[in-house]
């Protein structure tokens, strides 16, 4: 840390292109949500698991469009805090939102680190404490190395994890139970017939919401993206659409190929799905799953550190968090603090509680951003050429996120 200097004039390095920011967003969105939590969602929603993902995707989609417009208007690190400041002009509120964003990233990385243990157990028997600690420290070092290097590595892993999901989907689809009536099963899947099924979809959707968290992380590296006013909105929308397609496809095949209760009982559900479908060891899937989990944690750490940097650079946090290392051009001290907090939460709470806590925090942030979008659209006309959305979209986003946040909070404290 002795080499870090307060060098705001140099700033962060703008080196991330549109394809790489899309892969960055996909990396944090696709990872733990589907590889780690699909079993938990299936335990709640049963055969209607795909509808739980659709519900969460719709709620996230409304907020994603608000993020897309605001990211084009104000392409800054600590994006959410900046958007709230632009809308309300209240520094204390902006600080609270910014800290909530960093907290969500830290807890999300902790969730992913715990998920890592389940897939690592497919290869070696190692104490969870040792595995989580080693993972967090190694990823912290990568996050401090440099944004271009970190995003390039994350992009390669993203391609692997997307390929892994499609491979699992193919294996499951080609090894469905021979007596399964696919058409009838799909019809039952999309038509819940009683209140128990509907409640399962809703509660599964609350947990599945965590699987879509990640697109908003992209706005916090906006200062390192080429032409962010154009590329940030395009990337956010592309990530959400691609994620929704992949999740619904995998969830549908998963519950057709394997009983939802068995998915819920597995610590490595996609590996179990592959073995159930093919009868073969899931070595390849487990390896890809490990990479996916690692990728998600890395990107969440990068995001949280950038939020702390951006808030410090704006004068909202102590200046020490804005110190940029002269060689790596990364916020080193902010990254070290992020690593320490991720490790603390990863060792303190189980995975489902971490995921639910992340979802509650994210839903609260999304509600605030939707309201901020409404106010900004009313008070600050968009410059020509900027991406804009219809006014009803952030209103719908506000209502849906507030409703889900309330229900999720009730579930969390029960």
Secondary structure, 3 states (H helix, E strand, C coil): CCCEECCCCCCCCCCECHHHHHHHHHHHHHHHHHHCCHHHHHHHHHHHHHHHHHHHHHHHHHHHHHHHHHHHHCCCCCHHHHHHHHHHCCHHHHHHHHHHHHHHHHHHHHHHHHHHHHHHCCCCCCCHHHHHHHHHHHHHHHHHHCHHHHHHHHHHHHHHHHHHHHHHHHHHHCCCCCCCCHHHHHHHHCCCCCHHHHHHHHHHHHHHHHHHCCHHHHHHHHHHECCHHHHHHHHHHHHHHHHHHHHHHHHHHHHHHCCHHHHHHCCCHHHHHHHHHHCCCCHHHHHHHHHHHHHHHHHHHHHHHHHHHHHHHCCCCCHHHHCEECCCCCCHHHHHHHHHHHHHHHHHCCHHHHHHHHHHHHHHHHHHHHHHHHHHHHHCCCCCCCCCCCHHHHHHHHHHHHHHHHHHHHHHHC
